[in-house]
């Protein structure tokens, strides 16, 4: 029983870690794109909405 709870905690921590690092990576990438100030605003908007949906999917798991 204790091992099972520990396993669940470990899994959620790993998932949380992956989610956080992915999130940070995406934000760094967006920041980099914004700094270039090119005609990528449409792409940026698309990327943001997809990112939002992805985060919604991950948190609903």
mmCIF file of the N, C-alpha and C atoms, coordinates in Angstrom:
data_MODEL
# 
_entry.id   MODEL 
# 
loop_
_atom_site.group_PDB 
_atom_site.id 
_atom_site.type_symbol 
_atom_site.label_atom_id 
_atom_site.label_alt_id 
_atom_site.label_comp_id 
_atom_site.label_asym_id 
_atom_site.label_entity_id 
_atom_site.label_seq_id 
_atom_site.pdbx_PDB_ins_code 
_atom_site.Cartn_x 
_atom_site.Cartn_y 
_atom_site.Cartn_z 
_atom_site.occupancy 
_atom_site.B_iso_or_equiv 
_atom_site.pdbx_formal_charge 
_atom_site.auth_seq_id 
_atom_site.auth_comp_id 
_atom_site.auth_asym_id 
_atom_site.auth_atom_id 
_atom_site.pdbx_PDB_model_num 
ATOM 1   N N  . UNK A 1 1  ? 0.834  -1.209 0.000   1.00 0.00 ? 1  UNK A N  1 
ATOM 2   C CA . UNK A 1 1  ? 0.000  0.000  0.000   1.00 0.00 ? 1  UNK A CA 1 
ATOM 3   C C  . UNK A 1 1  ? 0.870  1.261  0.000   1.00 0.00 ? 1  UNK A C  1 
ATOM 4   N N  . UNK A 1 2  ? 1.831  1.312  0.908   1.00 0.00 ? 2  UNK A N  1 
ATOM 5   C CA . UNK A 1 2  ? 2.726  2.473  1.001   1.00 0.00 ? 2  UNK A CA 1 
ATOM 6   C C  . UNK A 1 2  ? 3.533  2.617  -0.285  1.00 0.00 ? 2  UNK A C  1 
ATOM 7   N N  . UNK A 1 3  ? 4.015  1.479  -0.811  1.00 0.00 ? 3  UNK A N  1 
ATOM 8   C CA . UNK A 1 3  ? 4.797  1.491  -2.047  1.00 0.00 ? 3  UNK A CA 1 
ATOM 9   C C  . UNK A 1 3  ? 3.968  2.005  -3.212  1.00 0.00 ? 3  UNK A C  1 
ATOM 10  N N  . UNK A 1 4  ? 2.695  1.633  -3.232  1.00 0.00 ? 4  UNK A N  1 
ATOM 11  C CA . UNK A 1 4  ? 1.794  2.061  -4.301  1.00 0.00 ? 4  UNK A CA 1 
ATOM 12  C C  . UNK A 1 4  ? 1.610  3.579  -4.260  1.00 0.00 ? 4  UNK A C  1 
ATOM 13  N N  . UNK A 1 5  ? 1.408  4.127  -3.072  1.00 0.00 ? 5  UNK A N  1 
ATOM 14  C CA . UNK A 1 5  ? 1.256  5.574  -2.901  1.00 0.00 ? 5  UNK A CA 1 
ATOM 15  C C  . UNK A 1 5  ? 2.538  6.286  -3.325  1.00 0.00 ? 5  UNK A C  1 
ATOM 16  N N  . UNK A 1 6  ? 3.674  5.709  -2.920  1.00 0.00 ? 6  UNK A N  1 
ATOM 17  C CA . UNK A 1 6  ? 4.974  6.279  -3.280  1.00 0.00 ? 6  UNK A CA 1 
ATOM 18  C C  . UNK A 1 6  ? 5.157  6.291  -4.794  1.00 0.00 ? 6  UNK A C  1 
ATOM 19  N N  . UNK A 1 7  ? 4.753  5.183  -5.428  1.00 0.00 ? 7  UNK A N  1 
ATOM 20  C CA . UNK A 1 7  ? 4.838  5.066  -6.885  1.00 0.00 ? 7  UNK A CA 1 
ATOM 21  C C  . UNK A 1 7  ? 4.008  6.127  -7.588  1.00 0.00 ? 7  UNK A C  1 
ATOM 22  N N  . UNK A 1 8  ? 2.802  6.341  -7.086  1.00 0.00 ? 8  UNK A N  1 
ATOM 23  C CA . UNK A 1 8  ? 1.909  7.357  -7.650  1.00 0.00 ? 8  UNK A CA 1 
ATOM 24  C C  . UNK A 1 8  ? 2.509  8.748  -7.497  1.00 0.00 ? 8  UNK A C  1 
ATOM 25  N N  . UNK A 1 9  ? 3.063  9.018  -6.318  1.00 0.00 ? 9  UNK A N  1 
ATOM 26  C CA . UNK A 1 9  ? 3.694  10.311 -6.054  1.00 0.00 ? 9  UNK A CA 1 
ATOM 27  C C  . UNK A 1 9  ? 4.865  10.540 -6.990  1.00 0.00 ? 9  UNK A C  1 
ATOM 28  N N  . UNK A 1 10 ? 5.668  9.495  -7.139  1.00 0.00 ? 10 UNK A N  1 
ATOM 29  C CA . UNK A 1 10 ? 6.849  9.578  -8.003  1.00 0.00 ? 10 UNK A CA 1 
ATOM 30  C C  . UNK A 1 10 ? 6.431  9.874  -9.441  1.00 0.00 ? 10 UNK A C  1 
ATOM 31  N N  . UNK A 1 11 ? 5.405  9.158  -9.904  1.00 0.00 ? 11 UNK A N  1 
ATOM 32  C CA . UNK A 1 11 ? 4.901  9.352  -11.260 1.00 0.00 ? 11 UNK A CA 1 
ATOM 33  C C  . UNK A 1 11 ? 4.404  10.775 -11.474 1.00 0.00 ? 11 UNK A C  1 
ATOM 34  N N  . UNK A 1 12 ? 3.624  11.281 -10.510 1.00 0.00 ? 12 UNK A N  1 
ATOM 35  C CA . UNK A 1 12 ? 3.075  12.633 -10.647 1.00 0.00 ? 12 UNK A CA 1 
ATOM 36  C C  . UNK A 1 12 ? 4.189  13.677 -10.611 1.00 0.00 ? 12 UNK A C  1 
ATOM 37  N N  . UNK A 1 13 ? 5.228  13.412 -9.817  1.00 0.00 ? 13 UNK A N  1 
ATOM 38  C CA . UNK A 1 13 ? 6.374  14.326 -9.751  1.00 0.00 ? 13 UNK A CA 1 
ATOM 39  C C  . UNK A 1 13 ? 7.104  14.357 -11.083 1.00 0.00 ? 13 UNK A C  1 
ATOM 40  N N  . UNK A 1 14 ? 7.296  13.185 -11.679 1.00 0.00 ? 14 UNK A N  1 
ATOM 41  C CA . UNK A 1 14 ? 7.975  13.092 -12.978 1.00 0.00 ? 14 UNK A CA 1 
ATOM 42  C C  . UNK A 1 14 ? 7.162  13.823 -14.040 1.00 0.00 ? 14 UNK A C  1 
ATOM 43  N N  . UNK A 1 15 ? 5.853  13.560 -14.066 1.00 0.00 ? 15 UNK A N  1 
ATOM 44  C CA . UNK A 1 15 ? 4.967  14.227 -15.031 1.00 0.00 ? 15 UNK A CA 1 
ATOM 45  C C  . UNK A 1 15 ? 5.010  15.736 -14.820 1.00 0.00 ? 15 UNK A C  1 
ATOM 46  N N  . UNK A 1 16 ? 4.959  16.155 -13.552 1.00 0.00 ? 16 UNK A N  1 
ATOM 47  C CA . UNK A 1 16 ? 5.023  17.575 -13.216 1.00 0.00 ? 16 UNK A CA 1 
ATOM 48  C C  . UNK A 1 16 ? 6.316  18.200 -13.683 1.00 0.00 ? 16 UNK A C  1 
ATOM 49  N N  . UNK A 1 17 ? 7.414  17.488 -13.488 1.00 0.00 ? 17 UNK A N  1 
ATOM 50  C CA . UNK A 1 17 ? 8.724  17.975 -13.910 1.00 0.00 ? 17 UNK A CA 1 
ATOM 51  C C  . UNK A 1 17 ? 8.800  18.145 -15.411 1.00 0.00 ? 17 UNK A C  1 
ATOM 52  N N  . UNK A 1 18 ? 8.308  17.147 -16.137 1.00 0.00 ? 18 UNK A N  1 
ATOM 53  C CA . UNK A 1 18 ? 8.308  17.198 -17.603 1.00 0.00 ? 18 UNK A CA 1 
ATOM 54  C C  . UNK A 1 18 ? 7.446  18.362 -18.079 1.00 0.00 ? 18 UNK A C  1 
ATOM 55  N N  . UNK A 1 19 ? 6.275  18.498 -17.455 1.00 0.00 ? 19 UNK A N  1 
ATOM 56  C CA . UNK A 1 19 ? 5.344  19.575 -17.816 1.00 0.00 ? 19 UNK A CA 1 
ATOM 57  C C  . UNK A 1 19 ? 5.996  20.939 -17.594 1.00 0.00 ? 19 UNK A C  1 
ATOM 58  N N  . UNK A 1 20 ? 6.653  21.096 -16.443 1.00 0.00 ? 20 UNK A N  1 
ATOM 59  C CA . UNK A 1 20 ? 7.285  22.366 -16.107 1.00 0.00 ? 20 UNK A CA 1 
ATOM 60  C C  . UNK A 1 20 ? 8.411  22.697 -17.082 1.00 0.00 ? 20 UNK A C  1 
ATOM 61  N N  . UNK A 1 21 ? 9.267  21.717 -17.371 1.00 0.00 ? 21 UNK A N  1 
ATOM 62  C CA . UNK A 1 21 ? 10.393 21.973 -18.262 1.00 0.00 ? 21 UNK A CA 1 
ATOM 63  C C  . UNK A 1 21 ? 9.914  22.259 -19.681 1.00 0.00 ? 21 UNK A C  1 
ATOM 64  N N  . UNK A 1 22 ? 8.869  21.554 -20.125 1.00 0.00 ? 22 UNK A N  1 
ATOM 65  C CA . UNK A 1 22 ? 8.298  21.796 -21.450 1.00 0.00 ? 22 UNK A CA 1 
ATOM 66  C C  . UNK A 1 22 ? 7.724  23.202 -21.506 1.00 0.00 ? 22 UNK A C  1 
ATOM 67  N N  . UNK A 1 23 ? 7.015  23.568 -20.456 1.00 0.00 ? 23 UNK A N  1 
ATOM 68  C CA . UNK A 1 23 ? 6.393  24.880 -20.331 1.00 0.00 ? 23 UNK A CA 1 
ATOM 69  C C  . UNK A 1 23 ? 7.454  25.976 -20.431 1.00 0.00 ? 23 UNK A C  1 
ATOM 70  N N  . UNK A 1 24 ? 8.531  25.802 -19.663 1.00 0.00 ? 24 UNK A N  1 
ATOM 71  C CA . UNK A 1 24 ? 9.621  26.782 -19.661 1.00 0.00 ? 24 UNK A CA 1 
ATOM 72  C C  . UNK A 1 24 ? 10.274 26.850 -21.030 1.00 0.00 ? 24 UNK A C  1 
ATOM 73  N N  . UNK A 1 25 ? 10.473 25.687 -21.644 1.00 0.00 ? 25 UNK A N  1 
ATOM 74  C CA . UNK A 1 25 ? 11.081 25.622 -22.974 1.00 0.00 ? 25 UNK A CA 1 
ATOM 75  C C  . UNK A 1 25 ? 10.251 26.375 -24.000 1.00 0.00 ? 25 UNK A C  1 
ATOM 76  N N  . UNK A 1 26 ? 8.942  26.167 -23.957 1.00 0.00 ? 26 UNK A N  1 
ATOM 77  C CA . UNK A 1 26 ? 8.028  26.842 -24.881 1.00 0.00 ? 26 UNK A CA 1 
ATOM 78  C C  . UNK A 1 26 ? 8.070  28.351 -24.666 1.00 0.00 ? 26 UNK A C  1 
ATOM 79  N N  . UNK A 1 27 ? 8.088  28.768 -23.403 1.00 0.00 ? 27 UNK A N  1 
ATOM 80  C CA . UNK A 1 27 ? 8.120  30.198 -23.105 1.00 0.00 ? 27 UNK A CA 1 
ATOM 81  C C  . UNK A 1 27 ? 9.423  30.843 -23.560 1.00 0.00 ? 27 UNK A C  1 
ATOM 82  N N  . UNK A 1 28 ? 10.527 30.133 -23.394 1.00 0.00 ? 28 UNK A N  1 
ATOM 83  C CA . UNK A 1 28 ? 11.829 30.633 -23.843 1.00 0.00 ? 28 UNK A CA 1 
ATOM 84  C C  . UNK A 1 28 ? 11.808 30.793 -25.356 1.00 0.00 ? 28 UNK A C  1 
ATOM 85  N N  . UNK A 1 29 ? 11.243 29.785 -26.029 1.00 0.00 ? 29 UNK A N  1 
ATOM 86  C CA . UNK A 1 29 ? 11.141 29.786 -27.487 1.00 0.00 ? 29 UNK A CA 1 
ATOM 87  C C  . UNK A 1 29 ? 10.298 30.968 -27.969 1.00 0.00 ? 29 UNK A C  1 
ATOM 88  N N  . UNK A 1 30 ? 9.155  31.188 -27.308 1.00 0.00 ? 30 UNK A N  1 
ATOM 89  C CA . UNK A 1 30 ? 8.277  32.303 -27.660 1.00 0.00 ? 30 UNK A CA 1 
ATOM 90  C C  . UNK A 1 30 ? 8.987  33.632 -27.445 1.00 0.00 ? 30 UNK A C  1 
ATOM 91  N N  . UNK A 1 31 ? 9.714  33.726 -26.352 1.00 0.00 ? 31 UNK A N  1 
ATOM 92  C CA . UNK A 1 31 ? 10.451 34.942 -26.020 1.00 0.00 ? 31 UNK A CA 1 
ATOM 93  C C  . UNK A 1 31 ? 11.493 35.238 -27.101 1.00 0.00 ? 31 UNK A C  1 
ATOM 94  N N  . UNK A 1 32 ? 12.178 34.172 -27.529 1.00 0.00 ? 32 UNK A N  1 
ATOM 95  C CA . UNK A 1 32 ? 13.194 34.287 -28.578 1.00 0.00 ? 32 UNK A CA 1 
ATOM 96  C C  . UNK A 1 32 ? 12.567 34.799 -29.876 1.00 0.00 ? 32 UNK A C  1 
ATOM 97  N N  . UNK A 1 33 ? 11.405 34.240 -30.229 1.00 0.00 ? 33 UNK A N  1 
ATOM 98  C CA . UNK A 1 33 ? 10.710 34.649 -31.447 1.00 0.00 ? 33 UNK A CA 1 
ATOM 99  C C  . UNK A 1 33 ? 10.260 36.105 -31.366 1.00 0.00 ? 33 UNK A C  1 
ATOM 100 N N  . UNK A 1 34 ? 9.769  36.495 -30.205 1.00 0.00 ? 34 UNK A N  1 
ATOM 101 C CA . UNK A 1 34 ? 9.301  37.864 -30.014 1.00 0.00 ? 34 UNK A CA 1 
ATOM 102 C C  . UNK A 1 34 ? 10.449 38.855 -30.130 1.00 0.00 ? 34 UNK A C  1 
ATOM 103 N N  . UNK A 1 35 ? 11.624 38.448 -29.656 1.00 0.00 ? 35 UNK A N  1 
ATOM 104 C CA . UNK A 1 35 ? 12.784 39.321 -29.699 1.00 0.00 ? 35 UNK A CA 1 
ATOM 105 C C  . UNK A 1 35 ? 13.235 39.602 -31.133 1.00 0.00 ? 35 UNK A C  1 
ATOM 106 N N  . UNK A 1 36 ? 12.942 38.682 -32.030 1.00 0.00 ? 36 UNK A N  1 
ATOM 107 C CA . UNK A 1 36 ? 13.341 38.869 -33.430 1.00 0.00 ? 36 UNK A CA 1 
ATOM 108 C C  . UNK A 1 36 ? 12.485 39.923 -34.129 1.00 0.00 ? 36 UNK A C  1 
ATOM 109 N N  . UNK A 1 37 ? 11.276 40.150 -33.588 1.00 0.00 ? 37 UNK A N  1 
ATOM 110 C CA . UNK A 1 37 ? 10.338 41.150 -34.127 1.00 0.00 ? 37 UNK A CA 1 
ATOM 111 C C  . UNK A 1 37 ? 10.160 41.040 -35.642 1.00 0.00 ? 37 UNK A C  1 
ATOM 112 N N  . UNK A 1 38 ? 9.953  39.822 -36.112 1.00 0.00 ? 38 UNK A N  1 
ATOM 113 C CA . UNK A 1 38 ? 9.698  39.611 -37.533 1.00 0.00 ? 38 UNK A CA 1 
ATOM 114 C C  . UNK A 1 38 ? 8.197  39.427 -37.760 1.00 0.00 ? 38 UNK A C  1 
ATOM 115 N N  . UNK A 1 39 ? 7.805  39.044 -38.979 1.00 0.00 ? 39 UNK A N  1 
ATOM 116 C CA . UNK A 1 39 ? 6.385  38.913 -39.305 1.00 0.00 ? 39 UNK A CA 1 
ATOM 117 C C  . UNK A 1 39 ? 5.835  37.552 -38.904 1.00 0.00 ? 39 UNK A C  1 
ATOM 118 N N  . UNK A 1 40 ? 6.131  37.150 -37.680 1.00 0.00 ? 40 UNK A N  1 
ATOM 119 C CA . UNK A 1 40 ? 5.687  35.834 -37.232 1.00 0.00 ? 40 UNK A CA 1 
ATOM 120 C C  . UNK A 1 40 ? 4.565  35.916 -36.212 1.00 0.00 ? 40 UNK A C  1 
ATOM 121 N N  . UNK A 1 41 ? 3.902  37.039 -36.112 1.00 0.00 ? 41 UNK A N  1 
ATOM 122 C CA . UNK A 1 41 ? 2.870  37.213 -35.087 1.00 0.00 ? 41 UNK A CA 1 
ATOM 123 C C  . UNK A 1 41 ? 1.732  36.209 -35.244 1.00 0.00 ? 41 UNK A C  1 
ATOM 124 N N  . UNK A 1 42 ? 1.382  35.888 -36.497 1.00 0.00 ? 42 UNK A N  1 
ATOM 125 C CA . UNK A 1 42 ? 0.311  34.921 -36.732 1.00 0.00 ? 42 UNK A CA 1 
ATOM 126 C C  . UNK A 1 42 ? 0.731  33.547 -36.225 1.00 0.00 ? 42 UNK A C  1 
ATOM 127 N N  . UNK A 1 43 ? 1.966  33.177 -36.574 1.00 0.00 ? 43 UNK A N  1 
ATOM 128 C CA . UNK A 1 43 ? 2.510  31.901 -36.128 1.00 0.00 ? 43 UNK A CA 1 
ATOM 129 C C  . UNK A 1 43 ? 2.577  31.857 -34.605 1.00 0.00 ? 43 UNK A C  1 
ATOM 130 N N  . UNK A 1 44 ? 2.984  32.961 -34.015 1.00 0.00 ? 44 UNK A N  1 
ATOM 131 C CA . UNK A 1 44 ? 3.110  33.086 -32.572 1.00 0.00 ? 44 UNK A CA 1 
ATOM 132 C C  . UNK A 1 44 ? 1.747  32.889 -31.903 1.00 0.00 ? 44 UNK A C  1 
ATOM 133 N N  . UNK A 1 45 ? 0.725  33.505 -32.498 1.00 0.00 ? 45 UNK A N  1 
ATOM 134 C CA . UNK A 1 45 ? -0.627 33.386 -31.956 1.00 0.00 ? 45 UNK A CA 1 
ATOM 135 C C  . UNK A 1 45 ? -1.090 31.934 -32.016 1.00 0.00 ? 45 UNK A C  1 
ATOM 136 N N  . UNK A 1 46 ? -0.843 31.299 -33.160 1.00 0.00 ? 46 UNK A N  1 
ATOM 137 C CA . UNK A 1 46 ? -1.201 29.891 -33.326 1.00 0.00 ? 46 UNK A CA 1 
ATOM 138 C C  . UNK A 1 46 ? -0.504 29.027 -32.294 1.00 0.00 ? 46 UNK A C  1 
ATOM 139 N N  . UNK A 1 47 ? 0.784  29.296 -32.142 1.00 0.00 ? 47 UNK A N  1 
ATOM 140 C CA . UNK A 1 47 ? 1.604  28.523 -31.215 1.00 0.00 ? 47 UNK A CA 1 
ATOM 141 C C  . UNK A 1 47 ? 1.103  28.684 -29.786 1.00 0.00 ? 47 UNK A C  1 
ATOM 142 N N  . UNK A 1 48 ? 0.732  29.905 -29.436 1.00 0.00 ? 48 UNK A N  1 
ATOM 143 C CA . UNK A 1 48 ? 0.227  30.193 -28.089 1.00 0.00 ? 48 UNK A CA 1 
ATOM 144 C C  . UNK A 1 48 ? -1.068 29.449 -27.817 1.00 0.00 ? 48 UNK A C  1 
ATOM 145 N N  . UNK A 1 49 ? -1.986 29.478 -28.772 1.00 0.00 ? 49 UNK A N  1 
ATOM 146 C CA . UNK A 1 49 ? -3.266 28.806 -28.553 1.00 0.00 ? 49 UNK A CA 1 
ATOM 147 C C  . UNK A 1 49 ? -3.080 27.295 -28.463 1.00 0.00 ? 49 UNK A C  1 
ATOM 148 N N  . UNK A 1 50 ? -2.167 26.744 -29.278 1.00 0.00 ? 50 UNK A N  1 
ATOM 149 C CA . UNK A 1 50 ? -1.886 25.307 -29.225 1.00 0.00 ? 50 UNK A CA 1 
ATOM 150 C C  . UNK A 1 50 ? -1.251 24.955 -27.890 1.00 0.00 ? 50 UNK A C  1 
ATOM 151 N N  . UNK A 1 51 ? -0.363 25.806 -27.432 1.00 0.00 ? 51 UNK A N  1 
ATOM 152 C CA . UNK A 1 51 ? 0.325  25.629 -26.152 1.00 0.00 ? 51 UNK A CA 1 
ATOM 153 C C  . UNK A 1 51 ? -0.683 25.627 -25.010 1.00 0.00 ? 51 UNK A C  1 
ATOM 154 N N  . UNK A 1 52 ? -1.645 26.554 -25.077 1.00 0.00 ? 52 UNK A N  1 
ATOM 155 C CA . UNK A 1 52 ? -2.698 26.648 -24.068 1.00 0.00 ? 52 UNK A CA 1 
ATOM 156 C C  . UNK A 1 52 ? -3.525 25.354 -24.042 1.00 0.00 ? 52 UNK A C  1 
ATOM 157 N N  . UNK A 1 53 ? -3.892 24.877 -25.237 1.00 0.00 ? 53 UNK A N  1 
ATOM 158 C CA . UNK A 1 53 ? -4.680 23.645 -25.335 1.00 0.00 ? 53 UNK A CA 1 
ATOM 159 C C  . UNK A 1 53 ? -3.894 22.464 -24.793 1.00 0.00 ? 53 UNK A C  1 
ATOM 160 N N  . UNK A 1 54 ? -2.593 22.445 -25.093 1.00 0.00 ? 54 UNK A N  1 
ATOM 161 C CA . UNK A 1 54 ? -1.727 21.368 -24.622 1.00 0.00 ? 54 UNK A CA 1 
ATOM 162 C C  . UNK A 1 54 ? -1.666 21.360 -23.103 1.00 0.00 ? 54 UNK A C  1 
ATOM 163 N N  . UNK A 1 55 ? -1.517 22.546 -22.518 1.00 0.00 ? 55 UNK A N  1 
ATOM 164 C CA . UNK A 1 55 ? -1.478 22.659 -21.054 1.00 0.00 ? 55 UNK A CA 1 
ATOM 165 C C  . UNK A 1 55 ? -2.801 22.226 -20.443 1.00 0.00 ? 55 UNK A C  1 
ATOM 166 N N  . UNK A 1 56 ? -3.900 22.580 -21.094 1.00 0.00 ? 56 UNK A N  1 
ATOM 167 C CA . UNK A 1 56 ? -5.222 22.182 -20.621 1.00 0.00 ? 56 UNK A CA 1 
ATOM 168 C C  . UNK A 1 56 ? -5.319 20.656 -20.630 1.00 0.00 ? 56 UNK A C  1 
ATOM 169 N N  . UNK A 1 57 ? -4.811 20.039 -21.718 1.00 0.00 ? 57 UNK A N  1 
ATOM 170 C CA . UNK A 1 57 ? -4.843 18.577 -21.847 1.00 0.00 ? 57 UNK A CA 1 
ATOM 171 C C  . UNK A 1 57 ? -4.024 17.924 -20.746 1.00 0.00 ? 57 UNK A C  1 
ATOM 172 N N  . UNK A 1 58 ? -2.826 18.444 -20.514 1.00 0.00 ? 58 UNK A N  1 
ATOM 173 C CA . UNK A 1 58 ? -1.930 17.873 -19.503 1.00 0.00 ? 58 UNK A CA 1 
ATOM 174 C C  . UNK A 1 58 ? -2.537 17.987 -18.112 1.00 0.00 ? 58 UNK A C  1 
ATOM 175 N N  . UNK A 1 59 ? -3.103 19.148 -17.796 1.00 0.00 ? 59 UNK A N  1 
ATOM 176 C CA . UNK A 1 59 ? -3.651 19.346 -16.449 1.00 0.00 ? 59 UNK A CA 1 
ATOM 177 C C  . UNK A 1 59 ? -4.934 18.548 -16.235 1.00 0.00 ? 59 UNK A C  1 
ATOM 178 N N  . UNK A 1 60 ? -5.638 18.227 -17.327 1.00 0.00 ? 60 UNK A N  1 
ATOM 179 C CA . UNK A 1 60 ? -6.880 17.460 -17.174 1.00 0.00 ? 60 UNK A CA 1 
ATOM 180 C C  . UNK A 1 60 ? -6.611 15.960 -17.034 1.00 0.00 ? 60 UNK A C  1 
ATOM 181 N N  . UNK A 1 61 ? -5.378 15.517 -17.285 1.00 0.00 ? 61 UNK A N  1 
ATOM 182 C CA . UNK A 1 61 ? -5.027 14.093 -17.175 1.00 0.00 ? 61 UNK A CA 1 
ATOM 183 C C  . UNK A 1 61 ? -5.141 13.596 -15.735 1.00 0.00 ? 61 UNK A C  1 
# 
